Amino acid sequence: MRVLLVEDDEPVAESLRRGLIRYGFEVEWVTTGGAALAHEGPYDVVLLDLGLPDTDGLDVCRALRERGEVPIIVISARSDETDRVVGLELGADDYVSKPFGVREVIARIRAVMRRVQPRTAASDNGPDRYGTRLTVDRKAARVRLDGEEVALAPKEYDLLAFLTEEPGALMSREQIMEAVWDANWFGPTKTLDVHVAALRRKLAGVITIEAVRGVGFRLEIDS
Ligand code: CA
């Protein structure tokens, strides 16, 4: 998968670039909005910093969206909610705030790609295998434990599918709510705890979903 990274901050861009390459992504890195718009591609997803030296990243976002459907993930040091809302209104598919970890960005990319191209992303290959006992068939939305299908409610499946995108990665409650429930979720997250509890019960001994106080959850594969 080819990523167009638009980021003028060299240390941030370098560590992100290295991390993405380590996970198998190809990265085209540009440092200005002008260079981003001049880039001929092809690329599969854009990581777009809002604070660029030559132009406002939101204008770049709007211009990219007018051209086509390429997924855009806005990255910004601004924690301002307005930017986030405006970015999404201008057609960005998701948003990450600095500082962020590479794995968080990768999980966002995968989630966005899954939403944008549900069929192509899912038809790459067969079920995803985790450890020796668990498989997640993303095409059929089925989970099997020791070969037997596990009965999961739709949101339990969505939650498991999201958390298994990146085992070991710490995902915030907000990220999970946005990815699994609603792209513009700002409300309470009690329903998340209920679904986590159900997955822990149904997949006991196979996965651990660790709660990280004040942040979110981390899924680990046990066996
Ligand atoms: Ca910047």
Boltz pocket constraint, residues with backbone or C-beta under 6 A from the ligand:
constraints:
  - pocket:
      binder: B
      contacts: [[A, 7], [A, 8], [A, 9], [A, 49], [A, 50], [A, 51], [A, 52]]
      max_distance: 6.0
